[in-house]
Amino acid sequence: MHPYRDPTEVLAAERCKRLCTTFQRTGACQYGVTCRYSHLTREEEARLRAAAEPVQDPMQAVWELEEMVRWRRNSLRASKLPKGFRFEDLPSSVKRCLDEGNVDDANQG
């Protein structure tokens, strides 16, 4: 939502705003980020609150980050190419992200 702003500032600013009824009802708003009302969802608020909390144990934070990276790497390795796509046809930038041995062999030829 606000990748370069301090989560504490975002929470404070959003709490001062009333909820956007259009966004609540439809999940979209024609004014987008320029809307004067809040589009903050419960999930985003929870994420911002967690990000705003001070780190109590730096090693715990490092461990959690490593776990997230490990999970993401494993999910990428386990991914399968959509039907009709072959590994050889992918751009080199994508090939580097995928482990060739873990791509679905059925889609390679």
C-alpha positions in Angstrom: 0.0 0.0 0.0 2.6 2.6 1.1 6.0 0.8 0.6 8.2 3.8 1.4 6.3 5.2 4.4 6.7 4.3 8.0 4.0 1.9 9.1 3.3 3.9 12.2 2.7 7.1 10.1 0.4 5.2 7.7 -1.7 3.8 10.5 -2.0 7.2 12.2 -3.0 8.8 8.9 -5.5 6.1 8.0 -7.1 6.1 11.5 -7.9 9.8 11.1 -9.9 9.1 7.9 -13.5 7.7 7.7 -13.8 4.4 5.7 -14.6 4.7 2.0 -18.0 3.2 1.6 -17.5 2.6 -2.1 -14.3 0.7 -1.5 -15.9 -1.3 1.4 -18.9 -2.2 -0.8 -17.1 -3.0 -4.1 -13.5 -3.4 -3.3 -12.6 -0.6 -5.7 -12.8 3.2 -5.7 -12.6 5.5 -8.7 -10.4 7.9 -6.8 -7.8 5.3 -5.9 -4.9 6.6 -3.8 -6.2 10.2 -4.1 -9.4 9.3 -2.3 -9.9 11.3 0.9 -11.3 8.3 2.7 -9.5 5.2 4.0 -9.1 2.0 1.9 -7.3 0.2 4.6 -8.5 -3.4 4.9 -8.3 -5.5 8.1 -5.5 -7.5 6.7 -3.4 -4.5 5.7 -4.1 -2.9 9.1 -2.8 -6.1 10.9 0.2 -6.2 8.6 1.0 -2.5 9.4 0.5 -3.0 13.1 2.9 -5.9 13.0 5.5 -3.9 11.0 5.2 -1.0 13.4 6.0 -3.0 16.5 9.6 -2.6 17.6 11.8 -5.7 17.1 12.4 -7.2 20.5 14.9 -9.8 19.5 17.0 -9.0 16.4 18.0 -12.7 16.0 14.4 -13.7 16.0 13.7 -11.1 13.2 16.6 -12.5 11.2 15.4 -16.1 11.7 11.8 -15.1 10.6 13.2 -13.4 7.5 15.3 -16.4 6.6 12.2 -18.6 7.0 10.3 -16.3 4.6 13.1 -16.4 2.1 13.4 -20.2 2.4 9.6 -20.6 2.0 9.6 -18.4 -1.1 12.5 -20.2 -2.7 10.9 -23.5 -2.1 7.6 -22.4 -3.6 9.4 -21.1 -6.7 11.2 -24.4 -7.1 8.0 -26.4 -6.7 6.2 -24.3 -9.4 5.2 -25.8 -12.6 5.1 -24.2 -16.0 1.6 -23.7 -17.4 0.6 -26.2 -20.1 2.1 -25.3 -23.5 5.1 -23.5 -22.1 8.6 -25.0 -22.4 11.5 -24.2 -20.2 13.7 -23.5 -23.3 11.3 -20.8 -24.5 11.5 -18.8 -21.2 13.6 -15.6 -21.1 17.0 -16.1 -19.5 15.9 -13.8 -16.5 13.1 -16.3 -15.7 15.3 -19.3 -16.3 17.7 -18.1 -13.7 14.9 -17.9 -11.1 13.8 -21.5 -11.8 15.7 -24.6 -11.0 15.6 -26.6 -14.3 15.5 -29.9 -12.5 12.3 -29.0 -10.7 10.3 -27.7 -13.6 7.5 -30.0 -14.7 9.1 -32.4 -17.2 5.8 -32.9 -19.1 6.0 -29.3 -20.3 9.5 -29.5 -21.6 8.8 -31.2 -24.8 
